[in-house]
Amino acid sequence: MRWLVGWSSSAAAPSFLDGAQSADDYDLHPVGAQLVWGGPDPLWAVGDWRPDEIRVVDVAPLIRLAVFGTCGASDDQLRVGLLSARGGAVRHLTAWSGGYTAVAQVGRRTTVLGDLAGARPVFHAAWDGGTAYATAALPLADLIEAELDVSHLAAQLACPDVPEALGDGTPYSGVHRAPPGHALILREGAKEITGYEPRASLAVAAPSLDAEPAVAGVREALVESVRARLAAPRHAPEPGYGGLDPGPVPGMGPADRRAARGPAPGIGADLSGGIASGTLALLAAGLPGAPGTPPGLGPGQGERLVAVTFNDLTARADEAELERARTIAANPRLHHVVVAAGEAALPYADLESMPLTDEPGPSLVAAARHRRRLTAGSADHLVGVGAREVLDAHPARLADLLLDRRRRSLFRPVTALARAEGSVLAPLTVYRAARRLARTTYWEGINEGAEALLDDPAGGLGGPGRGRGALDASLAALSWCRPGPAARWLTGEALAEVAVRLRGYAGTANGDGSGRPGERRAAAALAQLGADYRVFEQAAEVRFQRLHAPFLDNQVVRACRALPETLRVQPGARAAVLGAVLDGAGIRGLPPGWGATTGPAAAAASAERIGLRRASTELADLFHRPLLADAGLVEGRVVRKALRAAADGEPLPLGGLAELVSTELWLQRLLMRRGSCWTGDAAPRQRAVAGGVPPRLPL
């Protein structure tokens, strides 16, 4: 786990701190940190950062810029950007290719920039008369000795994709999150949060590009994003960790031997057979340069990129997906590795090895499964996460088309939905729901969502493989606010508390009612994915490995947002856009069936049910006396009954059960932790939560 932390205080620090050379020069500093810069507004980097992942440039004393992560800009470009940002215009600091966090300091003004997807968030908390900030919430919770925010956990379970319910809070009281697309600006301890992206009006549509130049923009952004990873220095596991194949060892299978070696040197990519991972693998293999292992560090010596396909042997695998992966892997610059996983890689397996993450997330229950796949990858591994959210049209965008009087553009999507459902009434039903959403104001929609939580918390559930068809899922998504998949198992008290939060937000003048329903719902879905991906990175982390999600880079997100809505809503739009990206990059001859999306969801749901069945005893013990029940959020008996029913095949929302199990596991790990993130003479005397647990939660 890697994070940044710093603070801005109102009082000037002692003079010797102006020339601080190490963390030990401060009475309080993070454990295992390296000081990036000192002075009264210090900044630290904590964790196993690579040398090339931390870049600092300056143009004058106390005018400097630090970039953490993979950034495609040169040092000269960073300096030019810093000079331009002195006046406060910081948007261009987020426009370079790659995935990174930028921190700019101009005198006593410090600006920390989050990303558009929320995968690289910025947290802040009031502390010692000023403001502390970090890219992780737990260190700040330790710093201010925060208690657990049970109300936020309730909102996270009831409405995970509704920003109005979550607000700017975190599971820790007093620790807040800057929204995606915003910058945290600190001036001598005072904070300001400002957005760096232009906002569209509800009444007037933002000018959009034609389809052809918009697709060309996506191609350029995605190619530059992949190229930024290829241009970065190559890395290999450190000597002494893994290295040589241990050879035949009694009781050690191929997967165990691969895990002992650690990730392969160089760059690799997922290759599931889907269009997102396939696009990244083909781009990385097709761009100029050596895609794979650095010379002298392995077979192929830079000629081939490691492409990893996960084959679940316990669930019914989609043979068409596997065949497409084999066809793509026939590329001579790809080295195909198939990870055949059995029962040990099912969801809900090996839960006792789950690490403590910054926040809870549904991916925690499948951490061992993902880690098994990623171990077969490379030191730098590309994943296709986020393609659906940035390229596909959220169903609520149909209401945006009605606001623009583009009724004809609705014909193809609703016809495809009717064909999939086999219902001649589907087009009319979807049209009425889209028209109702277009005529519902933002404030009315939030109040309706609060009423739905109390009257029918299960009414907003749906989704392929989650107990409902595509039509019901689309209808549920055609709303400003809807309950999440775990809402049906929360207590009435917890749902009422979340409903009060929603109504309170709608009743204040601070709420921003601008924006169109489709744009806001799509942005909320992307923010939820970004938060889940960040938890996934921490839970499935493999030592010496870095995961890269180019679809979540700012440059790619902006390019995808420029796609016209009339193109987005058409069936097969994502496959068409990514096919054009590959064609423009000179990659042709895609396998038959390119763009099919039904197989992976069904296989994942099957594996999840099998995992629930095999882990039924452990899950029953987990919810025998759950901490969530002590907090008043669920009843253990109700959750145990739902877990048994889902394992027996009842069509329940599996994602909601995963959220409940993940949150319970996370709470147990959090309350069992020892130690703190801080050290020094002025370090807090107790860790977060342990000193201030709500009365209903035992230690």
FILUM-926616 format. One record per residue (C-alpha): y, z, x. Coordinates in steps of 0.5 Angstrom, whole numbers. Last residue first. Example, Ala and Ser with C-alpha at 12.3 -4.5 7.8 and 13.67 -1.06 7.14 Angstrom:
<rs>
+-------+-------+-------+
|     y |     z |     x |
+-------+-------+-------+
|    -2 |    14 |    27 |
|    -9 |    16 |    25 |
+-------+-------+-------+
</rs>
This chain:
<rs>
+-------+-------+-------+
|     y |     z |     x |
+-------+-------+-------+
|    -9 |    42 |   -27 |
|    -8 |    42 |   -34 |
|    -4 |    37 |   -39 |
|    -2 |    40 |   -45 |
|     3 |    45 |   -42 |
|     7 |    39 |   -39 |
|     5 |    38 |   -31 |
|    11 |    41 |   -27 |
|     9 |    43 |   -20 |
|     3 |    38 |   -20 |
|     7 |    32 |   -23 |
|    10 |    30 |   -16 |
|     8 |    34 |   -10 |
|    11 |    41 |    -8 |
|    16 |    44 |    -3 |
|    20 |    38 |    -2 |
|    22 |    36 |     5 |
|    28 |    39 |     8 |
|    25 |    41 |    15 |
|    21 |    34 |    15 |
|    16 |    30 |    11 |
|    15 |    26 |     5 |
|    10 |    22 |     1 |
|     7 |    29 |    -1 |
|     0 |    32 |     0 |
|    -6 |    33 |    -5 |
|    -8 |    28 |   -11 |
|   -12 |    31 |   -16 |
|    -7 |    30 |   -22 |
|    -6 |    23 |   -20 |
|   -13 |    21 |   -20 |
|   -14 |    24 |   -26 |
|    -8 |    21 |   -29 |
|   -10 |    14 |   -27 |
|   -17 |    15 |   -29 |
|   -15 |    16 |   -36 |
|   -10 |    11 |   -36 |
|   -15 |     6 |   -34 |
|   -20 |     8 |   -39 |
|   -14 |     7 |   -45 |
|   -12 |     0 |   -42 |
|   -19 |    -2 |   -41 |
|   -20 |     0 |   -49 |
|   -14 |    -4 |   -51 |
|   -16 |   -10 |   -47 |
|   -23 |   -10 |   -50 |
|   -20 |   -11 |   -57 |
|   -26 |   -10 |   -62 |
|   -30 |   -15 |   -64 |
|   -37 |   -10 |   -65 |
|   -42 |   -13 |   -59 |
|   -45 |    -6 |   -58 |
|   -41 |    -4 |   -52 |
|   -35 |    -5 |   -57 |
|   -38 |     0 |   -62 |
|   -40 |     5 |   -56 |
|   -33 |     5 |   -53 |
|   -30 |     5 |   -60 |
|   -34 |    12 |   -62 |
|   -32 |    15 |   -55 |
|   -25 |    13 |   -56 |
|   -25 |    17 |   -63 |
|   -28 |    23 |   -61 |
|   -23 |    24 |   -55 |
|   -17 |    24 |   -60 |
|   -11 |    20 |   -57 |
|    -4 |    21 |   -54 |
|    -3 |    29 |   -55 |
|    -3 |    30 |   -48 |
|    -9 |    34 |   -48 |
|   -12 |    28 |   -51 |
|   -10 |    23 |   -46 |
|   -13 |    29 |   -41 |
|   -20 |    27 |   -43 |
|   -25 |    32 |   -45 |
|   -31 |    28 |   -46 |
|   -27 |    22 |   -45 |
|   -30 |    21 |   -38 |
|   -37 |    23 |   -40 |
|   -37 |    18 |   -45 |
|   -35 |    13 |   -40 |
|   -40 |    15 |   -35 |
|   -45 |    14 |   -40 |
|   -43 |     8 |   -43 |
|   -42 |     5 |   -36 |
|   -48 |    -1 |   -37 |
|   -46 |    -2 |   -44 |
|   -38 |    -3 |   -42 |
|   -40 |    -7 |   -36 |
|   -44 |   -12 |   -41 |
|   -38 |   -12 |   -46 |
|   -33 |   -14 |   -40 |
|   -38 |   -19 |   -37 |
|   -38 |   -23 |   -44 |
|   -31 |   -22 |   -45 |
|   -30 |   -25 |   -38 |
|   -34 |   -31 |   -39 |
|   -31 |   -33 |   -46 |
|   -24 |   -32 |   -43 |
|   -26 |   -37 |   -37 |
|   -29 |   -42 |   -41 |
|   -24 |   -44 |   -46 |
|   -19 |   -47 |   -41 |
|   -20 |   -54 |   -40 |
|   -15 |   -57 |   -36 |
|   -19 |   -62 |   -31 |
|   -25 |   -64 |   -35 |
|   -27 |   -69 |   -30 |
|   -25 |   -68 |   -23 |
|   -18 |   -69 |   -20 |
|   -18 |   -76 |   -16 |
|   -11 |   -75 |   -13 |
|    -7 |   -71 |    -8 |
|    -1 |   -75 |    -6 |
|     4 |   -69 |    -7 |
|     7 |   -73 |   -13 |
|     0 |   -73 |   -16 |
|    -2 |   -66 |   -15 |
|     5 |   -64 |   -18 |
|     4 |   -69 |   -24 |
|    -3 |   -66 |   -25 |
|     0 |   -59 |   -25 |
|     5 |   -61 |   -30 |
|    -1 |   -65 |   -34 |
|    -5 |   -59 |   -34 |
|     0 |   -54 |   -36 |
|     2 |   -58 |   -42 |
|    -5 |   -59 |   -45 |
|    -3 |   -58 |   -52 |
|     5 |   -59 |   -53 |
|     9 |   -53 |   -53 |
|    12 |   -54 |   -46 |
|    14 |   -61 |   -46 |
|    19 |   -60 |   -53 |
|    21 |   -53 |   -49 |
|    24 |   -57 |   -43 |
|    22 |   -55 |   -37 |
|    28 |   -51 |   -33 |
|    24 |   -45 |   -34 |
|    19 |   -47 |   -29 |
|    23 |   -49 |   -24 |
|    26 |   -42 |   -24 |
|    19 |   -39 |   -24 |
|    18 |   -43 |   -18 |
|    24 |   -41 |   -14 |
|    23 |   -34 |   -16 |
|    16 |   -33 |   -13 |
|    11 |   -31 |   -19 |
|     7 |   -38 |   -19 |
|     6 |   -37 |   -11 |
|     2 |   -31 |   -12 |
|     0 |   -29 |    -5 |
|    -5 |   -23 |    -3 |
|    -5 |   -20 |     4 |
|   -11 |   -18 |     7 |
|   -12 |   -13 |    13 |
|   -15 |    -8 |     9 |
|   -17 |   -10 |     2 |
|   -13 |    -8 |    -4 |
|   -16 |    -9 |   -10 |
|   -13 |    -3 |   -14 |
|    -6 |    -4 |   -10 |
|    -6 |   -11 |   -11 |
|    -8 |   -10 |   -19 |
|    -3 |    -5 |   -20 |
|     3 |   -11 |   -18 |
|    -1 |   -16 |   -22 |
|     0 |   -11 |   -28 |
|     7 |   -10 |   -27 |
|     8 |   -18 |   -26 |
|     4 |   -19 |   -32 |
|     8 |   -15 |   -37 |
|    15 |   -18 |   -34 |
|    12 |   -25 |   -35 |
|    10 |   -23 |   -43 |
|    17 |   -20 |   -43 |
|    20 |   -26 |   -41 |
|    16 |   -30 |   -46 |
|    18 |   -26 |   -51 |
|    26 |   -26 |   -50 |
|    26 |   -34 |   -49 |
|    22 |   -35 |   -55 |
|    26 |   -30 |   -59 |
|    33 |   -33 |   -57 |
|    38 |   -29 |   -53 |
|    43 |   -24 |   -55 |
|    41 |   -17 |   -58 |
|    43 |   -13 |   -52 |
|    42 |    -6 |   -54 |
|    47 |    -1 |   -51 |
|    51 |    -1 |   -58 |
|    45 |     4 |   -60 |
|    41 |     4 |   -67 |
|    36 |    -2 |   -64 |
|    34 |     3 |   -58 |
|    33 |     9 |   -63 |
|    29 |     5 |   -67 |
|    24 |     3 |   -62 |
|    24 |    10 |   -59 |
|    23 |    13 |   -66 |
|    17 |     8 |   -67 |
|    14 |    11 |   -60 |
|    14 |    18 |   -62 |
|    11 |    16 |   -69 |
|     6 |    12 |   -65 |
|     4 |    19 |   -61 |
|     4 |    23 |   -67 |
|     0 |    18 |   -71 |
|    -5 |    19 |   -65 |
|    -7 |    13 |   -61 |
|   -13 |     9 |   -62 |
|   -10 |     3 |   -66 |
|    -5 |     2 |   -61 |
|    -9 |     0 |   -55 |
|    -8 |    -8 |   -57 |
|    -1 |    -7 |   -57 |
|     4 |    -7 |   -63 |
|     9 |   -12 |   -64 |
|    16 |   -14 |   -63 |
|    20 |   -20 |   -64 |
|    15 |   -23 |   -68 |
|    11 |   -30 |   -67 |
|     6 |   -27 |   -63 |
|     1 |   -24 |   -69 |
|     1 |   -31 |   -72 |
|    -1 |   -34 |   -65 |
|    -6 |   -29 |   -64 |
|    -9 |   -30 |   -72 |
|    -9 |   -38 |   -70 |
|   -13 |   -37 |   -64 |
|   -18 |   -33 |   -67 |
|   -19 |   -25 |   -67 |
|   -24 |   -20 |   -64 |
|   -21 |   -20 |   -57 |
|   -24 |   -26 |   -54 |
|   -18 |   -31 |   -55 |
|   -13 |   -27 |   -58 |
|   -11 |   -21 |   -63 |
|    -8 |   -15 |   -65 |
|    -1 |   -14 |   -68 |
|    -4 |   -11 |   -75 |
|    -8 |    -6 |   -71 |
|    -2 |    -1 |   -71 |
|    -1 |    -2 |   -79 |
|     4 |     2 |   -82 |
|     6 |     7 |   -77 |
|     7 |     2 |   -71 |
|     8 |    -4 |   -76 |
|    15 |     0 |   -78 |
|    17 |     0 |   -71 |
|    16 |    -7 |   -70 |
|    20 |    -8 |   -76 |
|    26 |    -4 |   -74 |
|    25 |    -9 |   -67 |
|    25 |   -15 |   -71 |
|    31 |   -13 |   -76 |
|    35 |   -12 |   -69 |
|    34 |   -18 |   -66 |
|    35 |   -22 |   -72 |
|    30 |   -25 |   -77 |
|    31 |   -33 |   -79 |
|    28 |   -36 |   -73 |
|    22 |   -31 |   -74 |
|    21 |   -33 |   -81 |
|    21 |   -40 |   -79 |
|    16 |   -39 |   -74 |
|    12 |   -35 |   -79 |
|    13 |   -41 |   -84 |
|    11 |   -46 |   -79 |
|     5 |   -43 |   -77 |
|     2 |   -42 |   -84 |
|     4 |   -49 |   -86 |
|     0 |   -52 |   -80 |
|    -6 |   -47 |   -81 |
|    -7 |   -49 |   -88 |
|   -12 |   -55 |   -86 |
|   -17 |   -50 |   -83 |
|   -22 |   -52 |   -77 |
|   -19 |   -47 |   -73 |
|   -19 |   -51 |   -67 |
|   -16 |   -57 |   -71 |
|   -11 |   -53 |   -74 |
|    -9 |   -51 |   -67 |
|    -8 |   -58 |   -65 |
|    -4 |   -60 |   -71 |
|     0 |   -54 |   -70 |
|     2 |   -56 |   -63 |
|     3 |   -63 |   -64 |
|     7 |   -63 |   -70 |
|    12 |   -57 |   -68 |
|    16 |   -62 |   -64 |
|    18 |   -66 |   -70 |
|    22 |   -60 |   -73 |
|    27 |   -60 |   -67 |
|    33 |   -57 |   -71 |
|    35 |   -53 |   -65 |
|    33 |   -46 |   -68 |
|    27 |   -49 |   -70 |
|    25 |   -51 |   -63 |
|    27 |   -43 |   -61 |
|    22 |   -41 |   -67 |
|    16 |   -45 |   -64 |
|    18 |   -41 |   -57 |
|    15 |   -35 |   -60 |
|     8 |   -38 |   -59 |
|     9 |   -37 |   -51 |
|    10 |   -44 |   -48 |
|     5 |   -45 |   -42 |
|     8 |   -46 |   -35 |
|    11 |   -39 |   -33 |
|     6 |   -35 |   -36 |
|     0 |   -39 |   -35 |
|     1 |   -40 |   -28 |
|     2 |   -33 |   -27 |
|    -4 |   -31 |   -22 |
|    -7 |   -37 |   -18 |
|    -9 |   -33 |   -12 |
|    -7 |   -35 |    -5 |
|   -11 |   -31 |     1 |
|    -8 |   -29 |     7 |
|   -13 |   -25 |    12 |
|   -18 |   -30 |     8 |
|   -23 |   -29 |     3 |
|   -30 |   -26 |     2 |
|   -27 |   -19 |     1 |
|   -23 |   -22 |    -5 |
|   -29 |   -23 |    -9 |
|   -32 |   -16 |    -8 |
|   -25 |   -13 |    -9 |
|   -24 |   -16 |   -15 |
|   -30 |   -13 |   -18 |
|   -29 |    -6 |   -15 |
|   -22 |    -6 |   -18 |
|   -25 |    -8 |   -25 |
|   -23 |    -2 |   -29 |
|   -16 |    -1 |   -25 |
|   -14 |    -8 |   -28 |
|   -12 |    -5 |   -34 |
|    -6 |    -2 |   -31 |
|    -3 |     5 |   -29 |
|     2 |     6 |   -24 |
|     3 |     7 |   -17 |
|    -4 |     7 |   -15 |
|    -9 |    12 |   -14 |
|   -16 |     9 |   -11 |
|   -22 |     7 |   -15 |
|   -28 |     9 |   -12 |
|   -31 |    13 |   -18 |
|   -30 |     7 |   -22 |
|   -36 |     4 |   -19 |
|   -37 |    -1 |   -25 |
|   -33 |    -1 |   -31 |
|   -32 |    -9 |   -30 |
|   -39 |   -12 |   -27 |
|   -39 |   -12 |   -19 |
|   -45 |    -8 |   -18 |
|   -49 |   -11 |   -24 |
|   -49 |   -18 |   -20 |
|   -44 |   -22 |   -16 |
|   -45 |   -29 |   -13 |
|   -39 |   -30 |    -8 |
|   -39 |   -38 |    -7 |
|   -36 |   -40 |    -1 |
|   -33 |   -47 |     0 |
|   -30 |   -49 |     7 |
|   -24 |   -54 |     5 |
|   -21 |   -59 |     9 |
|   -27 |   -64 |     8 |
|   -25 |   -64 |     0 |
|   -32 |   -63 |    -3 |
|   -29 |   -56 |    -5 |
|   -26 |   -60 |   -11 |
|   -33 |   -62 |   -14 |
|   -36 |   -55 |   -13 |
|   -30 |   -52 |   -17 |
|   -31 |   -57 |   -22 |
|   -38 |   -56 |   -23 |
|   -37 |   -48 |   -23 |
|   -32 |   -49 |   -29 |
|   -37 |   -53 |   -32 |
|   -43 |   -48 |   -31 |
|   -39 |   -43 |   -35 |
|   -42 |   -37 |   -33 |
|   -46 |   -33 |   -38 |
|   -45 |   -26 |   -35 |
|   -50 |   -22 |   -30 |
|   -50 |   -28 |   -25 |
|   -42 |   -28 |   -24 |
|   -40 |   -33 |   -20 |
|   -34 |   -32 |   -16 |
|   -31 |   -38 |   -12 |
|   -28 |   -37 |    -6 |
|   -24 |   -43 |    -2 |
|   -23 |   -42 |     6 |
|   -19 |   -47 |     9 |
|   -21 |   -52 |    14 |
|   -19 |   -55 |    20 |
|   -16 |   -49 |    23 |
|   -21 |   -48 |    28 |
|   -27 |   -50 |    24 |
|   -31 |   -44 |    26 |
|   -27 |   -38 |    28 |
|   -22 |   -35 |    32 |
|   -21 |   -40 |    37 |
|   -16 |   -44 |    34 |
|   -13 |   -41 |    28 |
|   -17 |   -41 |    21 |
|   -15 |   -45 |    15 |
|    -9 |   -50 |    13 |
|    -8 |   -53 |    20 |
|    -2 |   -57 |    19 |
|     1 |   -62 |    14 |
|     0 |   -61 |     6 |
|    -7 |   -62 |     3 |
|   -11 |   -56 |     4 |
|    -6 |   -51 |     2 |
|    -4 |   -56 |    -4 |
|   -11 |   -57 |    -6 |
|   -13 |   -49 |    -6 |
|    -6 |   -48 |   -10 |
|    -8 |   -53 |   -15 |
|   -15 |   -51 |   -16 |
|   -13 |   -44 |   -17 |
|    -8 |   -46 |   -23 |
|   -13 |   -51 |   -26 |
|   -19 |   -47 |   -26 |
|   -25 |   -49 |   -22 |
|   -25 |   -42 |   -20 |
|   -22 |   -43 |   -13 |
|   -19 |   -37 |   -10 |
|   -15 |   -39 |    -3 |
|   -16 |   -38 |     4 |
|   -11 |   -37 |    10 |
|   -12 |   -35 |    17 |
|   -18 |   -30 |    20 |
|   -23 |   -28 |    15 |
|   -23 |   -22 |    11 |
|   -27 |   -16 |    13 |
|   -34 |   -16 |    17 |
|   -37 |   -11 |    14 |
|   -35 |   -14 |     7 |
|   -39 |   -20 |     9 |
|   -45 |   -16 |    11 |
|   -45 |   -12 |     4 |
|   -44 |   -19 |     1 |
|   -50 |   -22 |     5 |
|   -55 |   -16 |     3 |
|   -55 |    -9 |     7 |
|   -61 |    -5 |     6 |
|   -65 |    -6 |    12 |
|   -60 |   -10 |    17 |
|   -60 |   -17 |    19 |
|   -54 |   -19 |    23 |
|   -48 |   -15 |    24 |
|   -43 |   -21 |    23 |
|   -38 |   -20 |    29 |
|   -31 |   -18 |    27 |
|   -31 |   -11 |    23 |
|   -25 |    -7 |    25 |
|   -26 |    -6 |    32 |
|   -21 |   -11 |    34 |
|   -15 |   -12 |    28 |
|   -17 |   -17 |    22 |
|   -14 |   -24 |    23 |
|    -7 |   -26 |    22 |
|    -3 |   -33 |    22 |
|     4 |   -33 |    23 |
|     8 |   -36 |    17 |
|     9 |   -44 |    16 |
|     3 |   -44 |    12 |
|     5 |   -39 |     7 |
|    12 |   -42 |     7 |
|     9 |   -49 |     5 |
|     5 |   -46 |    -1 |
|    12 |   -44 |    -4 |
|    15 |   -51 |    -2 |
|    10 |   -54 |    -5 |
|    11 |   -50 |   -11 |
|    18 |   -51 |   -11 |
|    18 |   -59 |   -10 |
|    13 |   -60 |   -16 |
|    17 |   -55 |   -21 |
|    23 |   -59 |   -19 |
|    19 |   -66 |   -20 |
|    17 |   -63 |   -27 |
|    24 |   -62 |   -29 |
|    26 |   -69 |   -26 |
|    21 |   -72 |   -31 |
|    22 |   -68 |   -37 |
|    29 |   -68 |   -38 |
|    33 |   -62 |   -36 |
|    35 |   -57 |   -41 |
|    42 |   -55 |   -43 |
|    42 |   -48 |   -46 |
|    41 |   -47 |   -53 |
|    47 |   -45 |   -57 |
|    46 |   -39 |   -62 |
|    42 |   -34 |   -59 |
|    46 |   -35 |   -52 |
|    43 |   -36 |   -46 |
|    44 |   -31 |   -40 |
|    45 |   -33 |   -33 |
|    41 |   -29 |   -28 |
|    44 |   -24 |   -23 |
|    43 |   -18 |   -27 |
|    47 |   -12 |   -26 |
|    45 |    -5 |   -24 |
|    50 |     0 |   -22 |
|    49 |     6 |   -18 |
|    54 |    11 |   -15 |
|    51 |    15 |    -8 |
|    57 |    12 |    -4 |
|    56 |     5 |    -7 |
|    49 |     3 |    -9 |
|    48 |    -4 |   -12 |
|    41 |    -5 |   -16 |
|    40 |   -12 |   -17 |
|    37 |   -15 |   -24 |
|    32 |   -21 |   -25 |
|    26 |   -16 |   -27 |
|    29 |   -10 |   -30 |
|    31 |    -4 |   -25 |
|    26 |     2 |   -26 |
|    27 |     9 |   -27 |
|    25 |    15 |   -24 |
|    27 |    22 |   -28 |
|    21 |    23 |   -31 |
|    15 |    20 |   -28 |
|    11 |    15 |   -32 |
|    16 |    10 |   -31 |
|    23 |     9 |   -35 |
|    28 |     3 |   -36 |
|    26 |     2 |   -43 |
|    19 |     2 |   -45 |
|    20 |     1 |   -52 |
|    25 |    -4 |   -52 |
|    21 |    -8 |   -46 |
|    16 |    -9 |   -51 |
|    10 |   -12 |   -48 |
|     6 |    -6 |   -47 |
|     7 |    -3 |   -54 |
|     3 |     2 |   -56 |
|     0 |     4 |   -49 |
|     6 |     3 |   -45 |
|    10 |     7 |   -50 |
|     5 |    13 |   -50 |
|     5 |    13 |   -43 |
|    13 |    13 |   -43 |
|    13 |    19 |   -48 |
|     8 |    23 |   -43 |
|    13 |    23 |   -38 |
|    10 |    27 |   -32 |
|    14 |    31 |   -28 |
|    18 |    29 |   -22 |
|    19 |    33 |   -16 |
|    25 |    29 |   -14 |
|    22 |    26 |    -7 |
|    15 |    26 |   -10 |
|    17 |    22 |   -16 |
|    21 |    18 |   -11 |
|    15 |    16 |    -7 |
|    11 |    15 |   -13 |
|    15 |    10 |   -16 |
|    15 |     4 |   -11 |
|    20 |    -1 |    -9 |
|    24 |     5 |    -7 |
|    31 |     8 |    -9 |
|    35 |    14 |    -8 |
|    42 |    15 |   -11 |
|    47 |    21 |    -9 |
|    49 |    28 |   -11 |
|    42 |    30 |    -8 |
|    38 |    25 |   -12 |
|    39 |    21 |   -18 |
|    33 |    16 |   -18 |
|    31 |     9 |   -17 |
|    26 |     4 |   -17 |
|    26 |    -4 |   -15 |
|    20 |    -8 |   -17 |
|    16 |   -14 |   -13 |
|    12 |   -16 |   -19 |
|    17 |   -16 |   -24 |
|    17 |   -24 |   -25 |
|    24 |   -25 |   -23 |
|    25 |   -21 |   -17 |
|    28 |   -15 |   -15 |
|    34 |   -15 |   -11 |
|    37 |    -8 |    -7 |
|    44 |    -8 |    -6 |
|    47 |    -3 |    -1 |
|    55 |    -2 |    -1 |
|    57 |     3 |     5 |
|    59 |    -3 |     9 |
|    56 |    -9 |     7 |
|    48 |    -8 |     7 |
|    43 |   -13 |     4 |
|    36 |   -11 |     2 |
|    32 |   -17 |     0 |
|    25 |   -17 |    -3 |
|    20 |   -22 |    -1 |
|    15 |   -28 |    -4 |
|    16 |   -35 |    -2 |
|    22 |   -40 |    -2 |
|    29 |   -38 |    -2 |
|    33 |   -37 |    -8 |
|    33 |   -29 |    -9 |
|    39 |   -29 |    -4 |
|    43 |   -34 |    -7 |
|    44 |   -29 |   -13 |
|    48 |   -25 |    -9 |
|    55 |   -26 |   -11 |
|    58 |   -19 |    -9 |
|    64 |   -22 |    -4 |
|    59 |   -20 |     2 |
|    54 |   -24 |    -1 |
|    56 |   -31 |     2 |
|    56 |   -28 |     9 |
|    49 |   -25 |     8 |
|    47 |   -32 |     6 |
|    49 |   -35 |    12 |
|    46 |   -30 |    16 |
|    39 |   -31 |    12 |
|    40 |   -39 |    13 |
|    41 |   -38 |    21 |
|    35 |   -33 |    21 |
|    30 |   -39 |    18 |
|    29 |   -38 |    10 |
|    21 |   -39 |     8 |
|    21 |   -32 |     6 |
|    14 |   -28 |     6 |
|    15 |   -20 |     5 |
|    21 |   -16 |     7 |
|    28 |   -19 |     8 |
|    33 |   -14 |    11 |
|    40 |   -16 |    11 |
|    46 |   -14 |    15 |
|    54 |   -12 |    15 |
|    54 |    -5 |    18 |
|    57 |    -8 |    25 |
|    58 |   -15 |    24 |
|    53 |   -21 |    23 |
|    47 |   -18 |    22 |
|    39 |   -20 |    21 |
|    33 |   -16 |    20 |
|    26 |   -19 |    18 |
|    20 |   -15 |    17 |
|    14 |   -19 |    15 |
|    13 |   -22 |    22 |
|    11 |   -15 |    25 |
|     6 |   -14 |    20 |
|     7 |    -8 |    15 |
|     2 |    -3 |    14 |
|     5 |     2 |    10 |
|    12 |     5 |    10 |
|    19 |     1 |    11 |
|    25 |     6 |    12 |
|    32 |     5 |    10 |
|    38 |     9 |    11 |
|    45 |    10 |     8 |
|    49 |    15 |    12 |
|    47 |    11 |    18 |
|    40 |     9 |    20 |
|    37 |     2 |    20 |
|    29 |    -1 |    19 |
|    26 |     6 |    21 |
|    19 |     6 |    21 |
|    15 |    11 |    16 |
|     9 |    14 |    17 |
|    11 |    20 |    12 |
|    17 |    19 |     9 |
|    24 |    22 |    12 |
|    27 |    29 |    11 |
|    31 |    32 |    17 |
|    33 |    26 |    20 |
|    32 |    24 |    27 |
|    25 |    24 |    26 |
|    25 |    17 |    22 |
|    27 |    14 |    29 |
|    33 |    11 |    32 |
|    39 |    14 |    29 |
|    46 |    12 |    31 |
|    50 |    13 |    25 |
|    45 |    20 |    24 |
|    49 |    23 |    30 |
|    55 |    23 |    26 |
|    53 |    27 |    21 |
|    52 |    24 |    14 |
|    58 |    22 |    10 |
|    58 |    25 |     3 |
|    56 |    21 |    -3 |
|    49 |    19 |    -1 |
|    46 |    12 |    -1 |
|    38 |    13 |    -1 |
|    32 |     9 |     2 |
|    25 |     7 |     1 |
|    21 |     1 |     2 |
|    14 |     0 |     0 |
|     7 |    -2 |     3 |
|     0 |     0 |     0 |
+-------+-------+-------+
</rs>
